[in-house]
Protein backbone atom coordinates (compact mmCIF):
# COMPACT_ATOMS: atom_id res chain seq x y z
CA UNK A 1 0.00 0.00 0.00
CA UNK A 2 1.26 3.48 -0.85
CA UNK A 3 2.03 5.23 2.40
CA UNK A 4 3.09 8.68 1.20
CA UNK A 5 -0.16 10.09 -0.15
CA UNK A 6 1.28 13.48 -1.15
CA UNK A 7 3.77 11.78 -3.47
CA UNK A 8 0.89 10.27 -5.42
CA UNK A 9 0.24 13.78 -6.74
CA UNK A 10 3.74 15.21 -6.76
CA UNK A 11 5.53 12.36 -8.52
CA UNK A 12 3.59 12.45 -11.81
CA UNK A 13 3.90 16.24 -11.82
CA UNK A 14 7.65 15.93 -11.33
CA UNK A 15 7.93 13.35 -14.10
CA UNK A 16 5.99 15.58 -16.49
CA UNK A 17 8.18 18.60 -15.69
CA UNK A 18 11.34 16.50 -15.97
CA UNK A 19 10.52 15.03 -19.37
CA UNK A 20 9.20 18.33 -20.70
CA UNK A 21 12.02 20.57 -19.51
CA UNK A 22 14.99 18.21 -19.66
CA UNK A 23 14.24 16.60 -23.02
CA UNK A 24 11.39 18.07 -25.06
CA UNK A 25 11.98 21.78 -24.36
CA UNK A 26 15.77 21.68 -24.63
CA UNK A 27 15.54 19.72 -27.88
CA UNK A 28 13.05 22.26 -29.25
CA UNK A 29 15.31 25.17 -28.30
CA UNK A 30 18.33 23.64 -30.05
CA UNK A 31 16.27 22.80 -33.14
CA UNK A 32 14.85 26.33 -33.23
CA UNK A 33 18.28 27.93 -32.98
CA UNK A 34 20.20 25.66 -35.34
CA UNK A 35 17.64 23.91 -37.53
CA UNK A 36 19.23 20.61 -36.42
CA UNK A 37 17.22 17.86 -34.77
CA UNK A 38 19.24 17.08 -31.60
CA UNK A 39 17.64 13.63 -31.30
CA UNK A 40 20.05 11.56 -33.37
CA UNK A 41 19.19 7.99 -32.41
CA UNK A 42 18.11 6.12 -35.54
CA UNK A 43 16.55 2.73 -36.32
CA UNK A 44 19.67 0.91 -37.43
CA UNK A 45 21.10 -2.22 -35.84
CA UNK A 46 24.15 -0.42 -34.43
CA UNK A 47 25.02 -0.63 -30.75
CA UNK A 48 24.38 3.11 -30.44
CA UNK A 49 20.86 2.93 -31.83
CA UNK A 50 20.07 -0.22 -29.87
CA UNK A 51 20.98 1.65 -26.67
CA UNK A 52 18.65 4.44 -27.80
CA UNK A 53 15.75 2.01 -28.11
CA UNK A 54 16.52 0.57 -24.71
CA UNK A 55 16.47 4.07 -23.21
CA UNK A 56 13.00 4.61 -24.67
CA UNK A 57 11.75 1.37 -23.11
CA UNK A 58 13.29 2.38 -19.79
CA UNK A 59 11.52 5.74 -19.82
CA UNK A 60 8.25 4.05 -20.78
CA UNK A 61 8.63 1.68 -17.83
CA UNK A 62 9.25 4.60 -15.49
CA UNK A 63 6.09 6.32 -16.73
CA UNK A 64 4.08 3.14 -16.09
CA UNK A 65 5.53 2.78 -12.59
CA UNK A 66 4.71 6.37 -11.66
CA UNK A 67 1.18 6.23 -13.10
CA UNK A 68 0.32 3.02 -11.27
CA UNK A 69 1.88 4.31 -8.04
CA UNK A 70 -0.11 7.54 -8.27
CA UNK A 71 -3.46 6.58 -9.78
CA UNK A 72 -3.87 2.85 -9.16
CA UNK A 73 -2.36 2.37 -5.67
CA UNK A 74 -4.31 -0.86 -5.14
CA UNK A 75 -2.37 -2.39 -8.03
CA UNK A 76 1.01 -1.18 -6.77
CA UNK A 77 1.65 -4.51 -5.02
CA UNK A 78 2.41 -6.14 -8.39
CA UNK A 79 5.69 -4.16 -8.46
CA UNK A 80 6.78 -5.99 -5.29
CA UNK A 81 7.35 -3.04 -2.93
CA UNK A 82 10.38 -3.24 -0.64
CA UNK A 83 8.58 -2.44 2.61
CA UNK A 84 11.67 -2.16 4.82
CA UNK A 85 12.88 0.78 2.71
CA UNK A 86 9.61 2.70 3.15
CA UNK A 87 10.88 5.08 5.81
CA UNK A 88 10.16 8.80 6.00
CA UNK A 89 13.82 9.79 5.97
CA UNK A 90 14.54 7.56 2.98
CA UNK A 91 11.57 8.97 1.07
CA UNK A 92 12.67 12.51 1.93
CA UNK A 93 16.22 11.80 0.78
CA UNK A 94 14.87 10.42 -2.49
CA UNK A 95 12.67 13.48 -3.06
CA UNK A 96 15.63 15.79 -2.44
CA UNK A 97 17.72 13.83 -4.95
CA UNK A 98 14.95 14.11 -7.54
CA UNK A 99 14.82 17.89 -7.19
CA UNK A 100 18.60 18.32 -7.17
CA UNK A 101 19.05 16.05 -10.17
CA UNK A 102 16.55 18.06 -12.20
CA UNK A 103 18.25 21.36 -11.33
CA UNK A 104 21.68 19.88 -12.08
CA UNK A 105 20.54 18.42 -15.41
CA UNK A 106 18.90 21.65 -16.57
CA UNK A 107 22.01 23.62 -15.61
CA UNK A 108 24.23 21.24 -17.57
CA UNK A 109 21.96 21.37 -20.61
CA UNK A 110 21.89 25.17 -20.54
CA UNK A 111 25.68 25.31 -20.34
CA UNK A 112 25.92 22.80 -23.18
CA UNK A 113 24.04 25.23 -25.41
CA UNK A 114 23.80 24.30 -29.08
CA UNK A 115 26.04 21.26 -28.52
CA UNK A 116 23.13 19.48 -26.76
CA UNK A 117 22.32 16.17 -28.41
CA UNK A 118 20.41 13.02 -27.52
CA UNK A 119 22.76 10.43 -28.93
CA UNK A 120 25.92 10.73 -31.03
CA UNK A 121 25.67 13.22 -33.89
CA UNK A 122 28.13 12.14 -36.58
CA UNK A 123 26.78 14.58 -39.17
CA UNK A 124 27.26 17.90 -37.36
CA UNK A 125 30.41 18.81 -35.46
CA UNK A 126 29.68 20.37 -32.07
CA UNK A 127 31.91 22.35 -29.74
CA UNK A 128 33.57 20.57 -26.82
CA UNK A 129 32.07 22.10 -23.67
CA UNK A 130 34.53 22.17 -20.75
CA UNK A 131 33.28 24.99 -18.53
CA UNK A 132 30.68 25.20 -15.77
CA UNK A 133 29.56 21.84 -14.44
CA UNK A 134 31.48 20.22 -17.30
CA UNK A 135 34.59 21.30 -15.42
CA UNK A 136 33.47 19.07 -12.55
CA UNK A 137 32.17 16.09 -14.51
CA UNK A 138 32.66 15.00 -18.12
CA UNK A 139 29.13 13.60 -18.13
CA UNK A 140 26.99 15.82 -15.89
CA UNK A 141 23.73 15.09 -17.70
CA UNK A 142 24.19 11.33 -17.42
CA UNK A 143 25.22 11.84 -13.80
CA UNK A 144 21.97 13.73 -13.26
CA UNK A 145 20.02 10.87 -14.86
CA UNK A 146 21.63 8.34 -12.52
CA UNK A 147 20.79 10.49 -9.50
CA UNK A 148 17.21 10.72 -10.78
CA UNK A 149 16.98 6.93 -10.94
CA UNK A 150 18.39 6.63 -7.41
CA UNK A 151 15.88 9.21 -6.17
CA UNK A 152 12.99 7.41 -7.86
CA UNK A 153 14.02 4.13 -6.26
CA UNK A 154 14.23 5.68 -2.79
CA UNK A 155 10.84 7.37 -3.17
CA UNK A 156 9.16 4.25 -4.58
CA UNK A 157 11.30 1.29 -3.52
CA UNK A 158 10.14 -1.76 -5.41
CA UNK A 159 11.45 -4.45 -7.75
CA UNK A 160 10.77 -2.46 -10.92
CA UNK A 161 12.39 0.80 -9.78
CA UNK A 162 15.39 -1.28 -8.71
CA UNK A 163 15.40 -2.82 -12.18
CA UNK A 164 15.25 0.61 -13.83
CA UNK A 165 18.12 1.80 -11.64
CA UNK A 166 20.39 -1.15 -12.44
CA UNK A 167 19.46 -1.20 -16.13
CA UNK A 168 19.76 2.57 -16.43
CA UNK A 169 23.25 2.61 -14.92
CA UNK A 170 24.33 -0.16 -17.31
CA UNK A 171 22.91 1.59 -20.39
CA UNK A 172 24.40 4.92 -19.39
CA UNK A 173 27.78 3.29 -18.83
CA UNK A 174 27.75 1.81 -22.34
CA UNK A 175 26.54 5.06 -23.92
CA UNK A 176 29.21 7.09 -22.12
CA UNK A 177 31.95 4.85 -23.49
CA UNK A 178 30.54 5.09 -27.01
CA UNK A 179 30.45 8.88 -26.72
CA UNK A 180 33.98 9.04 -25.31
CA UNK A 181 35.27 7.03 -28.25
CA UNK A 182 33.48 9.35 -30.68
CA UNK A 183 34.64 12.53 -28.93
CA UNK A 184 38.24 11.35 -28.92
CA UNK A 185 38.07 10.81 -32.69
CA UNK A 186 36.25 14.11 -33.21
CA UNK A 187 38.27 16.40 -30.92
CA UNK A 188 41.55 14.53 -30.70
CA UNK A 189 44.13 15.92 -28.31
CA UNK A 190 41.70 18.46 -26.88
CA UNK A 191 39.42 15.73 -25.57
CA UNK A 192 42.37 13.61 -24.46
CA UNK A 193 43.54 16.49 -22.23
CA UNK A 194 40.00 17.00 -20.98
CA UNK A 195 39.83 13.32 -19.95
CA UNK A 196 43.03 13.75 -17.95
CA UNK A 197 41.83 16.93 -16.22
CA UNK A 198 38.18 16.05 -15.41
CA UNK A 199 36.74 12.84 -14.00
CA UNK A 200 34.17 10.82 -15.92
CA UNK A 201 31.55 11.30 -13.22
CA UNK A 202 32.62 13.61 -10.40
N, C-alpha and C positions, 0 to 999 in steps of 0.2 A: 504493500500500500504506500502511496506517495505521502510522505510526511510533511514536506515543505510546500504548503499550499501556495504561497506567494510565488514560488518558482514556476508553478504551472502557468502563470501568466507572463512572467518576466523572461523565461527561457525562450519561448517562440519569438518574442519581440526582439530579444538579443540576436537570435539566429537570423532573423529577417534583416536587421540592421547590419550585421556582420557580412552577410552575403551581398547585400546591396552596396554597402560602402566599400568593402574591401575588394570586391571583384567586379560587380556590374558597373558601379559608378566610375571607378578608376579606369577600367577598360574603355568606357565611353569617353572619358576625358582625353585619354591618349589617342583614341581613334579620331576624335574631333580636332585635336591639335595637329596630328600628323597625317591623317588619312590612312593609317596603317592599323589593321586589326591586330591587337596585342595578343589575342588568343591564337596560338600557333600550333596547338595539337591538331594532328590530322588523323585520317582513318587508315593509315598504312599499318603494316605488320611490324614496324620497327619497335625496338625496346622503348624508345621515347614516347611514341604514340600509344603503346600498350599501357605505360604508366599513366598517361593522360586519361585513358578510359577507366583505369582502376581508381583514379582520383574522383572521377564523376560518380562511380558506384559508391565510393566511401562517403561522399557528400550526400548522396541520396539516402544512404543508410542513416546518417546523422539526422537528416530531416525526419525520417520515419520515427526514429527513437524519440526525438523531441515532441513530435505531434502526438504520439501515443502517450508519452509521459504527461503531457499537458491536457489533452482532451479526452483520452480514454484511460484514465488511471486504473480502472478495474481490469484492464488488459495488460497492465505494466508487468505483472508477474511473469509473463512469458519471456521477458528479457532476463530472467533470473537475477533479481536484485541481490546485491551483496550487503545484507542487513548490517553486519558489524562495522561497515564503513559509513553508515548513515548516522553521523554525529554532527551536531550544529557547527562545531569548529571546523570540521572537514568541509562541510557544505559552504561555509563562509569563505574558507581559503580557496575553494574552487571558484566561487563567484568573483572573488578578487582577481584571480588569475585570468578569468574570462575577460574582465574589464581591461586589465592591464595589457593583455595580449592584443585586444582590439586596438587600443591606443598605440601600442608599439608597432603593430602592422601598418596602420594608417600613416604613422610618421615615416616609416621606412618607404612606403609606396610614394608618399609625397616627395621625399628626398630623392627617390629614384627617377622621378620626372618622366620624360618621354622614353626612358630606357625600360620602363615597366613592360614586362611580357608575362604571359602565362604559357610556359613552355620555352623551347629553344628556337629562336628566330634565326634561321640560317640565310634568310633572304635580305634582311636589313641589318646593317652594322649599327650597334648601339654603343653609347659611351660607357666606359667602365666607371661606375660610381664608387668612390672610396671615402667620401666624407660623411659627416653626421653619424648615424647609427651604423653605417657601413664601415666606419672606422673602429667599431667595437666588435662587429660580427660580419663575416663574409656573406652570411645567409640570414639576415634579420627577419625577412618575411617568413621563411620556412621555420625559423626559431619561434616566431609568433604563432604559427600554425600548430607546432608541437605543444606549446603552452596552452593553446586553446583546447586541444584534445585532452591534455591533462586536467584542465579546469572542468571540462564537460564530464570526464570520468568521476571526478571528486564530487561534483554536484549531483550526478545521477549514476552512482556506482552500480553497474550491472555487467553481465557477461558481454553484451553487445558493445557498450561504451569501452570496455576493456579491449575488445577485439578491434574497434576503430582506432584506439590509441596505439596498440601494437602494430597493426597494419599500416596506419598512417606514418609512424616513425620509420618503418621499413621502406615504404614507398618514397618518402621524403629523402631518406638516405641514398637510395638509388638515383633519384632525380638530381640530387646535389652533385653526385659524382659525375653524372652525364653532363651537367652544366659546367662543372669545373674543367672537364676535358675539352668542352667546346670553347670556353673562355680562354683557356691556355693557347689553343690554336688561333683564336681570333685576336687576342691582345698580346700574345707572346710574353716577352720579358716583363712588361708592365704588370701582367697578372701574376707572373711568377714571383715578383717582388711583393705584390699584395698578399699572396699566400704566406710568405715568410713573415710579414709584418702583422697580419690580422688572423685571428683564429677562425676556424670554420664556423663555430657556433658562438662562443663568448669567452 
